[in-house]
Amino acid sequence: MSFATTELPSHTIAKLASEYPEAGHVLRSATPLRLHGGEESAAYRLGEFVVRVGARWRSAAELEWSGQVASAVADAVTEVIAPLGCASGRAVHVIEGHPITVWPFVAGAWADRANRRHFDSAAALLARVHRALAAAPLGPPPASDRRLGDTSDLTDHRLDEWLRAFSRDHLRRHALHGDYYPGNVLAVGDRLVGLLDWDEAFVGSPESELAVAAWEWGDCLRTGQLSKALEFAACYCRTRGTATALDDVALRQLIRRRLRWEAGVRRSDNAQEPQGAYDNAYAAAQIAAFHDLAPS
């Protein structure tokens, strides 16, 4: 997997320190430590804070809104990590074209989908997040100029027809995290302690996020089986998330929509080209899964 390599120069740190007087001393004196991960943004720890340097193509308005989404539910869901606002209330600072945000540092390691306590807790956490998001007084997201690449080779009229019918029958919409997978959930021991990276937050049906989260936490791309995904979705429903129960067909079709969208993201003008054998193999596996998951 390719990670962002954007640097955090000293003059950027100085600018941030002036925006956050209470954190200024720490930001100026700490040695930046690049944190693992980040396909789009590069994250650096500076003492008790994390500075995320975003991609130039990502607009400040998008990240302000996604930060507001996180902030709106952080009090209700203690695992949610929200960005810091400066004296003016802004959370995003555009420096040399990069949208930059500052976050509290939370110690932990990526959650482990093979750890049963992590797995069950992640489903329950998503349910709590969805309940909080459904009740949050949020405005609509800003218009995005993001353009997906060509996915005409993944045209599936049966999928499109099914999605239209699903949208007519499932009218509930609210803000969603947008990228709920183990790499965005932190754990200490068997306990989940943090949910981060809200950059992909959007408004949609909670079922769409549940299906993709279940796919990720069930490790289904690797195994080729949906049994763990169905377990994850059932655990979510038992803990009273806002999404309705998903049957096998709904799970497959909502996952396929996401896989097609991710192919478009990879092929867009804004995306980095896949680098290395892992990236190419991962993309190929997703395309194969798109076809293999089609209901019979």
C-alpha positions in Angstrom: 0.0 0.0 0.0 1.4 3.4 -1.0 1.4 6.1 1.8 1.6 9.8 1.4 5.1 11.2 1.7 4.3 14.9 2.1 6.7 16.6 4.4 6.0 18.9 7.4 8.5 21.8 7.1 9.4 24.0 10.1 7.7 27.1 8.7 4.4 25.3 8.5 4.8 24.3 12.1 5.5 27.9 13.0 2.4 29.0 11.2 0.3 26.5 13.1 1.8 27.4 16.4 0.7 31.0 15.8 -2.9 29.8 15.1 -3.0 27.7 18.3 -1.4 29.8 21.1 -2.2 27.2 23.8 -0.5 24.5 21.8 2.2 26.7 20.3 5.0 25.8 22.7 4.5 22.1 22.2 4.2 22.4 18.4 7.4 24.5 18.2 9.5 22.4 20.5 8.5 18.8 19.6 10.4 16.8 17.0 7.9 15.7 14.3 7.5 12.0 14.2 5.8 10.5 11.0 3.0 8.2 12.0 2.4 5.0 10.1 -0.4 5.0 7.5 -2.1 7.7 5.5 -2.7 7.0 1.8 -3.9 10.6 1.2 -2.7 12.6 4.2 0.7 12.5 6.0 0.3 12.6 9.8 3.0 13.7 12.2 3.0 13.5 15.9 4.3 16.6 17.8 4.1 15.8 21.5 0.4 15.5 22.5 -0.8 16.7 19.1 -1.0 15.2 15.5 -0.6 17.4 12.5 -2.2 16.0 9.3 -1.0 17.4 6.0 -3.7 16.8 3.4 -3.6 16.4 -0.3 -3.7 19.6 -2.4 -6.7 18.4 -4.3 -8.8 18.1 -1.1 -10.7 21.4 -0.4 -10.6 23.2 2.9 -14.4 23.3 2.8 -14.7 19.5 2.6 -12.3 19.1 5.5 -14.0 21.8 7.6 -17.3 19.9 7.2 -15.9 16.5 7.9 -14.2 18.0 11.0 -17.6 19.4 12.1 -19.1 15.9 11.7 -16.5 14.4 14.0 -16.8 17.2 16.5 -20.6 16.9 16.5 -20.5 13.4 17.9 -17.2 13.4 19.9 -19.0 14.2 23.2 -21.5 11.4 22.8 -19.0 8.8 21.5 -15.8 9.1 23.5 -13.7 7.1 21.0 -14.3 9.7 18.3 -11.2 11.9 17.7 -12.1 15.4 16.5 -9.8 18.2 15.1 -8.9 21.2 17.2 -10.4 24.5 16.3 -8.2 27.6 16.5 -9.2 31.0 18.0 -11.2 31.9 14.9 -13.0 28.6 15.0 -11.4 27.2 11.9 -10.0 23.7 11.9 -8.4 23.7 8.5 -5.4 25.9 7.5 -4.3 26.0 3.9 -0.5 26.4 3.8 1.3 26.1 0.4 -1.8 24.5 -1.1 -2.1 21.8 1.5 -5.1 21.7 3.9 -3.7 21.1 7.3 -5.4 20.1 10.6 -4.3 19.6 14.2 -5.7 16.8 16.3 -5.1 15.4 19.8 -2.8 12.5 19.9 -4.3 9.2 21.1 -2.0 6.3 21.8 -2.9 3.0 20.3 -2.4 0.5 17.6 -4.6 -0.4 14.6 -7.5 -2.6 15.6 -7.2 -6.3 14.7 -10.1 -7.7 12.8 -9.0 -11.2 13.9 -9.4 -10.2 17.6 -13.0 -11.2 18.5 -13.3 -8.4 21.1 -12.1 -5.9 18.6 -14.5 -7.3 16.0 -17.6 -7.2 18.2 -16.7 -3.8 19.7 -16.1 -2.3 16.3 -19.7 -3.3 15.2 -21.1 -1.8 18.4 -19.0 1.3 18.1 -20.3 1.8 14.5 -23.8 1.5 15.8 -23.2 4.1 18.5 -21.6 6.4 16.0 -24.5 6.1 13.6 -27.0 6.9 16.4 -25.1 10.0 17.3 -24.7 11.1 13.7 -28.4 10.7 13.1 -29.1 13.0 15.9 -26.4 15.6 15.2 -27.5 19.0 14.0 -25.3 19.2 10.9 -25.6 21.2 7.7 -25.3 19.7 4.3 -21.8 18.9 3.0 -20.2 21.4 0.6 -20.3 20.6 -3.1 -17.3 18.7 -4.2 -15.4 19.0 -7.5 -14.0 15.5 -7.1 -14.3 13.6 -10.4 -14.1 9.8 -10.6 -12.2 8.1 -13.3 -13.7 5.9 -16.0 -15.5 2.8 -14.8 -17.4 1.9 -18.0 -15.8 -1.5 -17.8 -17.7 -2.1 -14.6 -21.1 -1.1 -15.9 -23.8 -3.3 -14.5 -27.4 -2.3 -15.2 -28.8 -4.9 -12.8 -26.8 -3.4 -10.0 -27.9 0.1 -11.0 -31.5 -0.9 -11.1 -31.2 -2.6 -7.7 -29.6 0.5 -6.2 -32.4 2.7 -7.4 -35.0 0.4 -5.8 -33.0 0.2 -2.6 -32.8 4.0 -2.4 -36.5 4.3 -2.8 -37.1 1.8 0.0 -34.5 3.2 2.4 -35.0 6.9 2.8 -33.1 7.5 6.0 -30.0 9.6 5.4 -27.5 11.1 7.7 -23.8 11.8 8.0 -21.5 8.8 7.9 -17.8 8.3 8.8 -17.0 7.1 5.2 -14.0 4.9 5.8 -14.7 2.6 8.7 -12.0 -0.1 8.6 -9.5 -1.4 11.1 -6.8 1.1 10.0 -8.9 4.0 11.2 -9.7 2.5 14.6 -7.2 2.5 17.4 -7.0 -0.1 20.2 -5.1 -0.7 23.4 -5.2 -4.3 24.5 -8.7 -5.6 23.8 -10.3 -2.1 24.1 -11.0 0.3 21.2 -9.9 3.8 22.1 -10.1 5.9 19.0 -11.9 6.5 15.7 -10.0 8.8 13.4 -9.7 10.0 9.8 -13.1 11.6 8.9 -11.9 12.9 5.5 -14.3 10.7 3.6 -17.4 11.7 5.7 -20.5 12.0 3.5 -24.3 11.9 3.8 -26.0 8.6 2.8 -27.9 5.6 3.9 -26.4 3.9 7.0 -26.9 0.6 5.3 -24.3 1.6 2.7 -21.6 2.2 5.4 -22.6 -0.9 7.4 -22.1 -3.1 4.3 -18.7 -1.8 3.5 -17.6 -1.8 7.2 -18.8 -5.4 7.4 -16.8 -6.3 4.3 -13.6 -4.7 5.7 -13.9 -6.1 9.2 -14.8 -9.5 7.9 -11.6 -9.6 5.8 -13.8 -10.7 2.9 -11.5 -9.6 0.1 -8.8 -12.0 1.4 -11.1 -14.9 2.3 -13.6 -14.6 -0.5 -16.4 -15.4 2.0 -19.2 -13.2 3.4 -19.9 -15.1 6.6 -17.9 -12.8 8.8 -19.4 -9.7 7.2 -22.9 -11.1 8.0 -21.8 -11.6 11.6 -20.5 -8.0 11.8 -23.8 -6.7 10.4 -25.8 -8.8 12.8 -23.8 -7.6 15.8 -24.3 -4.0 14.6 -28.1 -4.5 14.5 -28.2 -6.1 17.9 -26.6 -3.0 19.3 -29.2 -0.8 17.7 -27.5 1.0 14.9 -29.6 3.1 12.5 -29.2 0.8 9.5 -31.8 -1.9 8.8 -30.7 -5.5 8.7 -28.9 -6.6 5.5 -29.7 -9.8 3.7 -27.1 -11.5 1.4 -28.2 -9.7 -1.7 -28.2 -6.2 -0.1 -24.7 -6.9 1.4 -23.4 -7.9 -2.0 -24.8 -5.1 -4.0 -23.8 -2.3 -1.5 -20.3 -3.7 -1.4 -20.2 -3.8 -5.2 -21.2 -0.2 -5.4 -18.3 0.7 -3.1 -15.8 -1.4 -5.1 -16.9 0.3 -8.3 -16.5 3.7 -6.6 -13.1 2.9 -5.3 -12.0 1.9 -8.8 -13.2 5.3 -10.0 -11.2 7.0 -7.2 -8.0 5.1 -8.2 -8.5 6.1 -11.8 -9.2 9.8 -11.2 -6.9 12.6 -12.1 -6.4 13.3 -8.4 -5.3 9.8 -7.4 -1.7 8.6 -7.2 -0.9 5.9 -9.6 -0.7 2.4 -8.0 2.9 1.7 -6.9 4.3 -1.7 -6.5 3.0 -5.2 -6.7 0.8 -4.9 -3.6 -1.2 -2.0 -4.9 -1.7 -3.6 -8.3 -2.7 -6.9 -6.8 -5.1 -5.2 -4.4 -6.8 -3.2 -7.2 -7.1 -6.4 -9.3 -8.6 -8.3 -6.4 -11.2 -5.6 -5.9 -12.2 -5.7 -9.5 -12.5 -9.5 -9.4 -14.6 -9.3 -6.2 -16.9 -6.8 -8.0 -17.7 -9.5 -10.5 -17.7 -12.4 -8.2 -20.1 -10.8 -5.7 -22.8 -10.3 -8.3 -26.0 -12.1 -7.1 -26.9 -15.1 -9.2 
